[in-house]
Amino acid sequence: MAHERQTCTGAQLGTWKLQSFTTEDLATGQKTDLFGARPSGYLSYGPDGRMYAILVNEGRRAPSDLVPTDAERVDLYSGFSSYAGTYSIEGDRVSHRIDASWNQSWTGTTQVRQFRIDGKYLYIKTLPDRNPLTGKESTSVLVWVKVE
């Protein structure tokens, strides 16, 4: 059976570098930078309909050896989020269909986000949901800048 290849076009195509990642707790209104004031990471949207995202905590420390201790492994995992899959766009929403993820509970799910592009900036806002890092109902706003 032949598989039809999807072709995507639009301003989202390419690689984006993370500038900020702010989360708001919906119960309290408190805003926090869960990955620090200057997190790092990349988001890529390909013309083939594939995407990936990787986010890394500011100040993430390397383990003392190639193989991390259990405590170092927990610290590394806590400061990292990543997933890859396919995407589609409808209006101001982008749907990420997750094929592989840092958190196996996301694998096989679809994560829907609001998004807008303003010049060289991409703004992505998560819909209200339970945050996979804090467990609290929240939304997050991620600001990305186009890599040129």
ABEGO torsion letter per residue (X at the ends): XBBBBBBBBEAABEBBBBABBBBBBAAAGBBBBAAEABBBEBBBBBAAGBBBBBBBBBGBBBBABABBBAAAAAAAAAABBBBBEBBBBBEABBBBBBABBABAAABGBBBBBBBBBBEABBBBBBBBBBBAAAGBBBBBBBBBBBBX
